[in-house]
Amino acid sequence: MRDTTLTGPGAPPRTASPHAVALRVGAAFAALHGADAGLLLPSAAAATTAVLLALTNPGGHVVASDQTPHPLRALLLTELTGARRTVSFVDCTDVDAVVAAVRPETQAVHVPSLSDPLMRLAPLNELATYAQMNDLLLVVDNTALSPAQLRPLETGAAVVVEDVSPCLDEWGDPGGALVACLGRHLEPVREQSARFGGQVDPWAAHLLERSLSTVELRLEARARNAERVADALRRHPAVQAVHRPSFDDAPWAFETHQGFGGLFAFETVPEAGDPRAVLAACADTLTATGGSLSLPALTTHAHLSERLRREAGVSRRLVRVSVGTRDPGPLVDALRRALDAAVAPRSRTEGEPC
């Protein structure tokens, strides 16, 4: 008989195998999505690539979102092309654009439920209906919303992929990704993922298993806090636009969504200057509130040329915001002060010509 003595508060069994812990995490994730089966994999890139390779054949074609971030986009191009598949990147928030991209050899459509960083909702009900009518498999990246806010399989999707961060785990301790799907798809995905190798550390998997038990409470709080911060920024003169979906803008989402997660983005007016000053001014407050600010033009989209970034809608003044579960009041105050300073009239320095 195995020794199941705990080695510390809340610790996993001392002799629990990595495989056993991973199975438990996959089962817990599947239950949250109402899926037949779940699978824990080392990374979102590996999980997405494994899913698309497993569910398509050589000569097949995949339609993917043009909001797919780097390096996943580059990886899909490399891996799918190398495996004799082709991929087209289109605006998957527009069903007509997806329909126009479908070819006779198309086998799958891959779309984020909420694109990052522009926070555009995908009309999953319409996409799933079209996919089912045309014998296509809809694969949804649900990282930004989690099963607490959306369960894509209930809309008709075949597979869901989620990165562990930022929703499933609040603290950034474990890495990895989870896949939930109908039972008949699990074994092909499992076999394909085994070719990529690697596994999630059992302790990290244990931490993730504990985090999954609180994901609904955490996401409800994060969504509420994000709405509060976004609403404050909508009224600030230094903010040109706030990118966050709402039920007013997408009334069809009442049928499928519980909320829109803890992410949004805002764009400052040109007069506000370099937004890096805003990030620097809020650094201490972000640490205290569990949130984060980033500039997609310098991070996720830094590999693109200026022209391609503009075409993607990612300007150098776009700020991505992740809001935590703690009281967002200090973050609202810090952002207001930083943005006030950004657009405040500058006094002439001594010696500056009139």
Secondary structure, DSSP 8 states (H G I E B T S, - for coil): -----BSSTT--BTT--HHHHHHHHHHHHHHHHT-SEEEEES-HHHHHHHHHHHTS-TT-EEEEETT--TTHHHHHHHHHHHTT-EEEEE-TT-HHHHHHH--TTEEEEEEESB-TTT--B--HHHHHHHHHHTT-EEEEE-TTTHHHHB-GGGGT-SEEEEEIIIII-SSS----EEEEE-HHHHHHHHHHHHTT-----HHHHHHHHHHHTTHHHHHHHHHHHHHHHHHHHHT-TTEEEEE---TTT-GGGGGTBS--TTEEEEEE-GGG--THHHHHHTHHHHHHHT-EEE-GGGTTTTTS-HHHHHHTT--TTEEEEE--SS--HHHHHHHHHHHHHHHS-----TT---
